[in-house]
Amino acid sequence: MITSRLPRTVTAWRPLLVPLVVLLAWDVLVTVAFKAGWIEFRGITIQYTLYGTAIALFLGFMVNASYARWWEARTLWGSIVNHSRNLGRQATTLLDRTVPDARADLPGEIVRAQVAYVHALRTSLREQPSPPEVADYLAAEPLARVRSSTSSPTAVLSHVGRLLAEAQQRGMVGDIARVQIESTLSVLTDAQGGLERIKKTPLPVQYRFLPSFFARAFCLILPFAVFKDLQWWTPVGSGLIGMMFLLAVQVGRDLADPFLDRVHDVPMTAICRSIEIDLLEMIGADTPEAVGPVKQVLW
């Protein structure tokens, strides 16, 4: 996620460089062709404003749909942040360590497992290998189960559920408190399901293909329509308008999948580190440094 007010990062503009160069070259070619008399339209008026308005509606649908996906992903991660804190607080305050059969390290194990969960979910959405945090915060037996499962985040949550069942068997948590903690785990599962739904359901092809196709077609037609008014300034005027349309298409593409580990995506690394710091502080463990922007990009 770009943190500056303007997208100054070169990576953010790189996908547009080639289309803009091609567009400018096309505008110059059309202008020279008109001036040299190679082409000429007599009595033909291109109502480019009507075409532009219609295409802008297509682009608006695409960008709005893409931003809705991005914002829902960020909202679901906000829910994971809040309920991870709830789980840590419940584990450290509702589990009674004074009962005869209590295991003193059980609350801390639940908290550490939740840290492993958010990192496993982050890399799962990015389709990356299991992160080192999973091995750092899980014991050998649950780690083996997580690595052999098809969904590592779900396996970690199942491990948390088993720890909670053990706490009840030892008399460390009552029925009401366990229901409260289970409801927190259910919310985490729901948020994970929402994130996986966004990941596995791409933007419909109509939203991806039609706006891009018509925007590029409009950019090809535009210099023919404005040459009569702009003359030698046609590449400037047509290029600026075409750049706006191409930029809108690129914005829609950048926001459509917020989990590709690019500069525009949801900053899951920073979010997971924030959760990690908060939870480790609850059990008095050493905390890593927070993740900050790198060249105005928060990952």
C-alpha positions as CSV (number, residue, x, y, z in Angstrom):
1,M,0.0,0.0,0.0
2,I,1.4,3.4,-1.1
3,T,1.6,5.7,1.9
4,S,2.5,9.0,0.2
5,R,-0.1,11.4,-1.0
6,L,1.0,10.9,-4.6
7,P,2.0,7.6,-6.3
8,R,5.7,8.5,-6.5
9,T,6.9,4.9,-6.6
10,V,8.2,4.0,-10.0
11,T,6.7,0.5,-9.6
12,A,3.3,2.0,-9.4
13,W,3.6,3.7,-12.8
14,R,5.6,1.0,-14.6
15,P,2.6,-0.8,-16.1
16,L,1.5,2.4,-17.8
17,L,4.8,3.3,-19.4
18,V,4.6,1.1,-22.5
19,P,0.9,1.9,-23.2
20,L,1.5,5.7,-22.8
21,V,4.5,5.6,-25.1
22,V,2.5,3.6,-27.7
23,L,-0.4,6.0,-27.3
24,L,1.8,9.1,-27.8
25,A,3.5,7.6,-30.9
26,W,0.1,6.8,-32.4
27,D,-1.1,10.4,-31.7
28,V,2.0,11.8,-33.4
29,L,1.6,9.4,-36.4
30,V,-2.0,10.4,-36.9
31,T,-1.2,14.1,-36.6
32,V,1.7,13.9,-39.2
33,A,-0.6,11.9,-41.5
34,F,-3.2,14.6,-41.4
35,K,-0.7,17.4,-41.9
36,A,0.9,15.5,-44.8
37,G,-2.4,14.9,-46.5
38,W,-2.1,11.1,-46.3
39,I,-5.6,10.9,-44.6
40,E,-8.5,13.3,-44.6
41,F,-12.0,13.0,-43.4
42,R,-14.5,15.2,-45.3
43,G,-17.9,15.9,-43.8
44,I,-17.5,13.3,-41.0
45,T,-17.8,14.4,-37.4
46,I,-16.8,11.9,-34.7
47,Q,-19.0,12.5,-31.5
48,Y,-16.1,11.4,-29.3
49,T,-17.7,13.1,-26.2
50,L,-20.6,10.7,-26.4
51,Y,-18.3,7.7,-26.8
52,G,-16.1,9.0,-24.0
53,T,-19.1,9.3,-21.6
54,A,-20.2,5.8,-22.3
55,I,-16.7,4.4,-21.8
56,A,-16.3,6.4,-18.6
57,L,-19.4,4.6,-17.3
58,F,-17.8,1.2,-18.0
59,L,-14.6,2.3,-16.3
60,G,-16.6,3.5,-13.3
61,F,-18.3,0.1,-12.9
62,M,-14.9,-1.6,-13.1
63,V,-13.1,0.7,-10.6
64,N,-16.0,0.7,-8.1
65,A,-16.2,-3.1,-8.2
66,S,-12.4,-3.4,-7.8
67,Y,-12.3,-0.9,-4.9
68,A,-15.2,-2.7,-3.2
69,R,-13.1,-5.9,-3.2
70,W,-10.0,-4.1,-1.9
71,W,-12.0,-2.3,0.9
72,E,-13.8,-5.5,1.9
73,A,-10.4,-7.2,2.2
74,R,-9.1,-4.4,4.4
75,T,-12.3,-4.5,6.5
76,L,-12.0,-8.3,7.1
77,W,-8.3,-7.9,8.1
78,G,-9.5,-5.2,10.5
79,S,-11.9,-7.8,12.0
80,I,-9.0,-10.2,12.3
81,V,-6.9,-7.6,14.1
82,N,-9.7,-6.9,16.6
83,H,-10.6,-10.5,17.4
84,S,-7.0,-11.6,17.6
85,R,-6.7,-9.1,20.4
86,N,-9.9,-10.4,21.9
87,L,-8.6,-13.9,21.8
88,G,-5.3,-12.9,23.5
89,R,-7.2,-11.0,26.2
90,Q,-9.6,-13.9,26.8
91,A,-6.7,-16.4,26.9
92,T,-4.8,-14.4,29.5
93,T,-7.7,-13.4,31.7
94,L,-10.3,-16.1,31.5
95,L,-8.1,-19.1,31.8
96,D,-7.5,-19.8,35.5
97,R,-3.9,-20.9,36.2
98,T,-4.6,-21.5,39.9
99,V,-6.7,-24.7,39.6
100,P,-4.9,-27.9,40.7
101,D,-4.5,-29.4,37.3
102,A,-3.7,-26.1,35.5
103,R,-1.0,-25.9,32.8
104,A,0.6,-22.5,33.4
105,D,1.9,-22.1,29.8
106,L,-1.4,-22.9,28.1
107,P,-2.6,-19.2,27.8
108,G,0.7,-18.3,26.3
109,E,0.5,-21.2,23.9
110,I,-2.9,-20.1,22.7
111,V,-1.6,-16.5,22.1
112,R,1.5,-17.8,20.2
113,A,-0.7,-20.0,18.1
114,Q,-2.8,-17.0,17.1
115,V,0.3,-15.2,16.0
116,A,1.2,-18.2,13.9
117,Y,-2.4,-18.1,12.5
118,V,-2.3,-14.6,11.1
119,H,1.1,-15.1,9.5
120,A,-0.1,-18.4,8.0
121,L,-3.2,-16.7,6.6
122,R,-1.0,-13.9,5.1
123,T,1.2,-16.2,3.1
124,S,-1.8,-18.4,2.2
125,L,-3.5,-15.5,0.5
126,R,-0.3,-14.5,-1.2
127,E,0.3,-18.1,-2.3
128,Q,3.7,-18.1,-0.7
129,P,5.4,-20.9,1.3
130,S,4.7,-21.2,5.0
131,P,6.5,-18.3,6.9
132,P,9.1,-18.8,9.6
133,E,6.7,-17.4,12.2
134,V,4.7,-20.6,12.0
135,A,7.7,-22.6,13.1
136,D,8.7,-20.0,15.7
137,Y,5.4,-20.0,17.5
138,L,4.2,-23.6,17.2
139,A,5.5,-26.7,18.9
140,A,6.7,-29.7,16.8
141,E,3.5,-31.7,16.9
142,P,1.1,-29.0,15.8
143,L,3.6,-27.7,13.4
144,A,3.7,-31.1,11.6
145,R,-0.1,-31.1,11.4
146,V,-0.1,-27.6,9.9
147,R,2.5,-28.3,7.3
148,S,0.7,-31.5,6.2
149,S,-2.7,-29.8,5.9
150,T,-4.2,-28.3,2.7
151,S,-5.1,-25.1,4.6
152,S,-2.5,-24.0,7.1
153,P,-4.6,-21.2,8.7
154,T,-7.5,-23.6,9.3
155,A,-5.1,-26.1,10.8
156,V,-3.7,-23.5,13.2
157,L,-7.2,-22.5,14.3
158,S,-8.1,-26.1,14.9
159,H,-5.0,-26.3,17.1
160,V,-6.2,-23.4,19.1
161,G,-9.6,-25.1,19.5
162,R,-7.8,-28.2,20.9
163,L,-5.9,-26.1,23.3
164,L,-9.1,-24.6,24.5
165,A,-10.6,-28.1,24.9
166,E,-7.6,-29.1,27.0
167,A,-8.1,-26.0,29.2
168,Q,-11.6,-27.0,29.9
169,Q,-10.6,-30.6,30.7
170,R,-8.1,-29.2,33.2
171,G,-10.7,-27.0,34.8
172,M,-9.0,-23.8,33.7
173,V,-12.1,-22.4,31.9
174,G,-15.8,-22.7,32.5
175,D,-18.6,-23.4,30.0
176,I,-19.6,-19.7,29.6
177,A,-16.0,-18.5,29.1
178,R,-15.4,-21.3,26.6
179,V,-18.4,-20.2,24.6
180,Q,-17.1,-16.7,24.5
181,I,-13.7,-17.8,23.3
182,E,-15.3,-20.1,20.7
183,S,-17.4,-17.2,19.4
184,T,-14.1,-15.3,18.8
185,L,-12.7,-18.3,16.9
186,S,-15.9,-18.4,14.8
187,V,-15.5,-14.7,13.9
188,L,-11.9,-15.4,12.8
189,T,-13.1,-18.3,10.7
190,D,-15.8,-16.1,9.1
191,A,-13.2,-13.4,8.3
192,Q,-10.8,-16.0,6.8
193,G,-13.6,-17.4,4.7
194,G,-14.4,-13.9,3.4
195,L,-10.8,-13.3,2.4
196,E,-10.5,-16.6,0.7
197,R,-13.7,-15.8,-1.2
198,I,-12.2,-12.6,-2.6
199,K,-9.0,-14.5,-3.4
200,K,-10.7,-17.4,-5.2
201,T,-13.4,-15.4,-7.0
202,P,-11.9,-13.1,-9.7
203,L,-13.6,-10.0,-11.0
204,P,-16.0,-11.1,-13.7
205,V,-14.5,-11.1,-17.2
206,Q,-17.0,-8.5,-18.4
207,Y,-15.7,-6.1,-15.8
208,R,-12.1,-6.9,-16.8
209,F,-12.2,-7.1,-20.6
210,L,-14.9,-4.7,-21.8
211,P,-13.7,-1.5,-20.1
212,S,-10.1,-2.2,-21.1
213,F,-11.0,-3.0,-24.7
214,F,-13.3,0.1,-25.2
215,A,-10.8,2.4,-23.5
216,R,-8.1,1.4,-25.8
217,A,-10.4,1.7,-28.9
218,F,-11.3,5.2,-27.8
219,C,-7.7,6.1,-27.5
220,L,-7.1,5.0,-31.1
221,I,-10.1,7.0,-32.4
222,L,-9.5,10.1,-30.3
223,P,-6.7,11.8,-32.4
224,F,-8.9,11.6,-35.5
225,A,-11.7,13.4,-33.7
226,V,-9.7,16.2,-32.1
227,F,-7.2,17.0,-34.9
228,K,-9.4,19.6,-36.5
229,D,-9.5,21.6,-33.3
230,L,-6.0,21.0,-31.9
231,Q,-3.8,20.6,-35.1
232,W,-0.2,20.1,-33.9
233,W,-1.4,20.0,-30.3
234,T,-3.3,16.8,-31.0
235,P,-0.7,14.5,-29.4
236,V,-0.8,16.6,-26.2
237,G,-4.6,16.8,-25.9
238,S,-5.3,13.3,-27.1
239,G,-2.4,11.9,-25.0
240,L,-3.7,13.5,-21.8
241,I,-7.2,12.3,-22.2
242,G,-6.0,8.8,-23.2
243,M,-3.7,8.7,-20.2
244,M,-6.7,9.3,-17.9
245,F,-8.6,6.4,-19.4
246,L,-5.7,4.1,-19.3
247,L,-5.0,5.1,-15.7
248,A,-8.5,4.3,-14.8
249,V,-8.2,0.8,-16.3
250,Q,-4.9,0.3,-14.5
251,V,-6.4,1.4,-11.2
252,G,-9.2,-1.2,-11.6
253,R,-6.7,-3.9,-12.3
254,D,-4.4,-3.0,-9.4
255,L,-7.3,-3.1,-6.9
256,A,-9.1,-6.2,-8.2
257,D,-6.8,-8.7,-6.4
258,P,-5.6,-7.2,-3.1
259,F,-3.4,-10.2,-2.2
260,L,-0.7,-10.3,-4.9
261,D,2.0,-8.7,-2.7
262,R,2.2,-5.6,-4.9
263,V,2.5,-1.9,-3.9
264,H,-1.3,-1.3,-4.1
265,D,-2.3,-4.3,-2.1
266,V,-3.6,-4.6,1.5
267,P,-0.5,-4.3,3.8
268,M,-0.8,-7.7,5.3
269,T,2.8,-7.9,6.5
270,A,2.4,-4.7,8.5
271,I,-1.0,-5.8,9.9
272,C,0.3,-9.2,11.0
273,R,3.3,-7.7,12.6
274,S,1.1,-5.3,14.5
275,I,-1.0,-8.2,15.7
276,E,2.2,-10.1,16.7
277,I,3.4,-7.2,18.8
278,D,0.1,-6.7,20.6
279,L,-0.3,-10.4,21.4
280,L,3.3,-10.9,22.6
281,E,3.0,-7.9,24.9
282,M,0.0,-9.5,26.5
283,I,2.1,-12.5,27.7
284,G,5.2,-10.4,28.5
285,A,7.3,-11.9,25.6
286,D,9.9,-10.0,23.6
287,T,8.4,-8.2,20.6
288,P,9.8,-7.6,17.1
289,E,10.0,-4.2,15.5
290,A,7.0,-2.8,13.8
291,V,6.9,-2.8,10.0
292,G,7.2,0.7,8.5
293,P,7.0,2.0,4.9
294,V,9.9,1.1,2.6
295,K,10.3,3.8,-0.1
296,Q,6.7,5.1,0.7
297,V,5.2,1.6,0.4
298,L,3.8,-0.4,3.3
299,W,3.8,-4.1,2.7
